Amino acid sequence: MSIVKINVLTVPADQREVLEQRFASRAGAVEGSDGFEWFELLRPLEGTDQYLVYTRWRSEEDFQNWMSGSMKAAHQGTSGGAEGESGGRPKPAATGSTLWSFEVVQQASPK
């Protein structure tokens, strides 16, 4: 069965739109990765400032290959520069991040 990775991002209210725009601009970036099965960006409705980035993978190995390959390359660059500064990366929209890992043991789809 598949594995699920959920990245829990703490996002201040004034950065929500920035985060969503950044994810929208990267649309298609993970979909071609070997072993990738599903992606969802989940916006909180009430009571929390945490977004969930849900991805499902064929195996842990596929996820790790993506992390050390195309994901790492997409997130590399100079740090410390303010958004718009020459040579600098934009300031992160999230103030914190935690990665949860799960193994799918049961699943169902509509009949």
C-alpha positions in Angstrom: 0.0 0.0 0.0 0.9 3.6 -0.4 2.5 6.1 2.0 1.2 9.5 2.9 3.2 12.5 3.8 1.5 15.5 5.4 3.5 18.7 5.8 1.9 20.8 8.5 2.7 24.5 7.7 2.0 27.2 10.2 0.9 30.2 8.2 0.1 33.7 9.6 -3.2 35.1 8.3 -1.4 37.8 6.3 0.7 35.2 4.5 -2.1 32.8 3.4 -2.6 34.3 0.0 1.1 34.3 -0.6 1.4 30.6 0.3 -1.6 29.7 -1.9 -0.2 31.7 -4.9 3.2 30.0 -4.5 1.6 26.6 -4.6 -0.5 27.6 -7.6 2.6 28.7 -9.5 4.3 25.4 -8.9 1.3 23.4 -10.2 2.6 20.4 -12.1 6.0 20.3 -10.3 5.5 17.0 -8.4 3.0 15.3 -10.6 5.6 13.8 -13.0 7.7 12.3 -10.2 8.1 8.6 -10.2 5.8 7.0 -7.5 3.7 10.2 -7.0 0.0 9.4 -6.5 -1.8 12.4 -5.1 -1.5 16.0 -3.9 -3.8 18.3 -2.0 -3.3 21.7 -0.3 -5.7 22.0 2.6 -6.7 25.5 3.8 -7.8 25.7 7.5 -11.4 26.9 7.9 -11.4 27.7 11.6 -9.5 27.5 14.8 -6.0 27.0 13.4 -3.3 28.7 11.3 -2.0 25.4 10.0 -2.3 24.4 6.3 -1.8 20.7 5.4 0.1 19.7 2.3 -1.0 16.2 1.6 0.9 13.9 -0.8 0.6 10.2 -1.4 3.4 8.1 -2.8 3.8 4.5 -4.0 6.7 4.0 -1.5 8.9 5.7 1.0 11.8 5.2 -1.5 9.8 7.2 -4.1 9.2 10.0 -1.7 12.9 10.1 -0.6 14.0 10.1 -4.2 11.7 13.1 -4.9 13.0 14.9 -1.7 16.6 14.5 -2.7 16.0 15.2 -6.4 13.5 17.6 -7.9 12.1 19.0 -4.6 15.6 19.8 -3.3 16.6 21.4 -6.6 13.4 23.5 -6.6 14.0 24.8 -3.1 17.8 25.6 -3.4 19.1 29.0 -3.9 20.5 31.9 -1.9 18.8 32.6 1.4 18.7 35.7 3.4 17.6 38.1 0.7 14.2 39.8 1.0 11.6 39.3 -1.6 12.5 41.2 -4.7 16.1 41.6 -3.7 18.5 40.6 -6.5 19.9 37.1 -5.9 17.7 36.5 -2.8 14.9 34.1 -2.3 11.4 35.3 -1.2 10.7 35.1 2.5 8.9 31.9 3.5 5.2 32.3 3.9 5.1 29.7 6.7 6.6 30.3 10.1 6.9 26.6 10.9 6.7 23.2 9.4 6.3 19.6 10.6 6.2 16.5 8.5 3.9 13.6 9.4 4.2 10.2 7.8 1.6 7.5 7.5 1.2 4.1 5.8 -2.1 3.5 4.1 -3.6 0.3 5.7 -7.2 0.7 4.4 -8.8 2.7 1.7 -12.2 3.1 0.1 -13.6 4.9 -2.9 -17.2 5.7 -3.9 -19.3 2.9 -5.2 
